[in-house]
Amino acid sequence: MSAKYLTSVALLVSLLVVSLPAIGLAQTTAAPTVAAAQQYTKALAEIEAKVEARRKELGIPGMSLVIVKDDQIIYMKGLGLKDFEKKIAVTPDTQFGIGSATKAFTALSVLMSQDDGKLSLDDSPKKTLPYFKMYDADTDKNINIRDLLSHSSGLNRTDLAMMTGKLTRAELVQVAAQARPTAKLREKWQYQNIMYAAAGEIVAQVQKMPWEDFVPKRIFAPLGMRNSNMSIKGLEAAKDFSLAYNYNFDTKETQKLPFRGIGPVAPAGSINSSARDMAEWLRFVLKGGTVGGKRIVSEASFAEWLKPQTKMGGTSSYALGWFLQDWNGMRVVQHGGNIDGFNSLVAMIPEKKLGFVMLTNVTGSSLGGELMPIIWSNLVDRPKGPDAPKLTLTEMQQIAGKYRLASPIVDIEIKVDGDKLVMAVPGQPQAALVSTGPRQFKPLDGPDGFSAKFIPEQDDATEMQLTQPNGVFTFARINADGTVAQKAAAGTDPARELIGKYTRPNGNGTVEISEANGKINFNIEGQMPYALIEKSKDIYAMSPLPETYSMRSKRDAAGKLLSVVVNQPEGEFEFKLVTAHAKPLITVEELRTKTVEAAGGEGNLRKVTSRVIESETDMENQGIIAKATSWQKAPNRIASETSMIALGKEIATGREYFDGTGGGQTLSFMPGEAYTGIRLADVRRGADFYSMLDWKTGYKKVTVTGTRKLGEDETYVVAFEPVDGTTFREFYSTKTFLLIRREGVIASSTSSQQLPYTTTLSDYRDVDGIKLPFKTVTENIANGTMVTTIKSIKHNVLIDDKVFAPMKK
């Protein structure tokens, strides 16, 4: 058996990324105004048709949508079902969880408290919450309330303790203090729910009332939001509310979910509301913070609420409880929400006095982001610009086709649709492409910072460079037979000449330029490979880095290559060539044989038929310790039980299993999940007790793609492409032939998202003649860094098969 199963289980949990007085300054619009809506009849019909079609495609049981234009509700409707089992329809008054769209309310409550003279955005949280503390000393000293609201605390998502429901609001803040930051204070934007819980608690303390009372009294009541509440208890007491659901894209099944109460972290995502009530929220924001001509927040605080606070990348920023982005030169203010069984989006273009709210009863839908360009393009006149050049049918056919990102594998298809090209991305609606230059395009109505360029500039395209705010990604064109399209005659890629090893500028070690997956990559230890793309003679872009980074080759008078020079904002750095590219690499079968020998040999591996492991995991960026027991039994059964501990007490338990056919997981704070589709295929492959003995069965292709330096180890890079399941890469030491690292993704059956992870293995020890790693470090964006230490390993233990069976309800 390989070391693949000795990695931490990654949990993707998030709030995404989350009785009313009858008096006040209530706004008076309660239904679509006929006169206002009539001028948009055609546009609204087109919007509804697209929304309904996409709702059904995404398996969303029900939703409500309200659109406000020029202070009038021009559209408000329930679509689909609020109770899927009983077939009860959604209405404009059906309550849904709005999740993290709550954060704008929390930020407003802080600003109103500042207007009251009870706090300042520049105050330290410690001034109000004596127990507030951060792991990093500098952050602890300098953090202020503004940082809590702008996601600039340096912490990544410390959501796991929150999801267990076992800790109070104060305890959650204290758990966050145990979490190692992943950035310095204000260094970068990182979404953070617990900091919003702390901000809500600060409001509670300075106002001498719970945050859950302040929002209804000071925000809901003046706005006339009489059908909104602050908790699951309030939702269930409503006359008209939606049930919560998941949709499984593998089985096409709709699963009812239990409601999740999130009282301890309520300021991050607990509000429930309806389309009719949320229309009043839109009107309030679009009127600059006034209700009935009167202010409930000062003009200065309102401006601060919507002002960019933290740069996110490209043209996107985060304000206080709002995302800010551009659409055709106009500012978009928006925030989505995602919590068990509910997904929402609030979005506005203030200068056009236009906004909408979408509420759905399914977890993690992509519909909100898709709705923005649909609604904006139908209700807003785009700025006039020069007509885009028209392409001939031949020009479009030379570009049309399937393009693939190598790792993780993502396919995008470009298709001819009448007189235009359209882009089809998995899990998203087709987007028309508008020409912006020779073989350069942007998605029609797409956000700023996105574009596609096809190479070469004539004849059939062989690759697509997709630019996004976070970098440039290269997709290779895939032929009809599944092979990668060749750029030109073999060996003519100009970057191929650069293949070899180079000394670092400081002379300490080397880097390498090598070929992998049909691309020439610049490889630096500890960083992702950067694909070299020719821009002009001897000048190369370094995908996916932005244009401020480039590489040029340096030659002698005779044209012989001497070095490469990397240009970046910090300056120029020269890497001198030391060796030319050596071929051939080791073959796949030779490497597999050596890895088996290094692990103890096939004889010793097959002598072991079962394994029991005791381990402990430090979830460094969560402030949690996990203790686990795992069982493995040949040929393909696995199970594990985990206890999670925070602040010295158990806060959750979990179990994962695979019985040779099916598998799943149960967590004390979430409904049980039976694995299906790609996720099940990955678990099945990981359960193979003797997987390292066979690199053929179950794989389309296994390739030694090159070598890469990892720390002190030079490694062979092996790419695995399964018949089903996700692709992954493994890195084996060229000296010991032991597995050093594994990179892949965790797939989901209920969304199109894939969670990338990296696992590094070390501290190999001999157990019954077999080499096994006693330390693994797993990293992913959901949970950060997780360091697992093996406490004991026992072989050939008698294990009852019931251990691997699903838990009975």
Secondary structure, DSSP 8 states (H G I E B T S, - for coil): --STTSS--------------S-S------S--HHHHHTTHHHHHHHHHHHHHHHHHTT--EEEEEEEETTEEEEEEEEEEEETTTTEE--TT-BEE-GGGHHHHHHHHHHHHHHTTS--TTS-GGGT-TT---SSHHHHHH--HHHHHTT-SS-----HHHHHT-S-HHHHHHHHHHS--SS-TTTS----HHHHHHHHHHHHHHHTS-HHHHHIIIIIHHHT-TT-BSSHHHHHTSSSB--EEEEETTTTEEEEE-----GGGGGGT--EE-HHHHHHHHHHHHTTSEETTEESS-HHHHHHHTS--EEEETTEEE-SS-EEEEETTEEEEEEEEEETTEEEEEEEEGGGTEEEEEEESBTT-SHHHHHHHHHHHHHS------------HHHHHHH-EEEEETTTTEEEEEEEETTEEEEE-TTS--EEEEEEETTEEEETT--TT-EEEEESSSSS--EEEEEETTEEEEEEEE-TTS-B--SSSTT--GGGGG-EEEE-TTSSSEEEEEEETTEEEEE-TTS--EEEEEEETTEEEEETS-TT-EEEEEE-TT--EEEEEEEETTEEEEEEEEEE-------HHHHHHHHHHHHT-HHHHHH--EEEEEEEEEETTTTEEEEEEEEEETTTEEEEEEEEEETTEEEEEEEEEE-SS-EEEEETTEEEEE--HHHHHHHHHHT-TTGGG-SSTTEEEEEEEEEEEETTEEEEEEEEEESSS--EEEEEETTT--EEEEEEEEE-SSSS-EEEEEEEEEEEEEETTEEEEEEEEEEETTTEEEEEEEEEEEES----GGGGS----
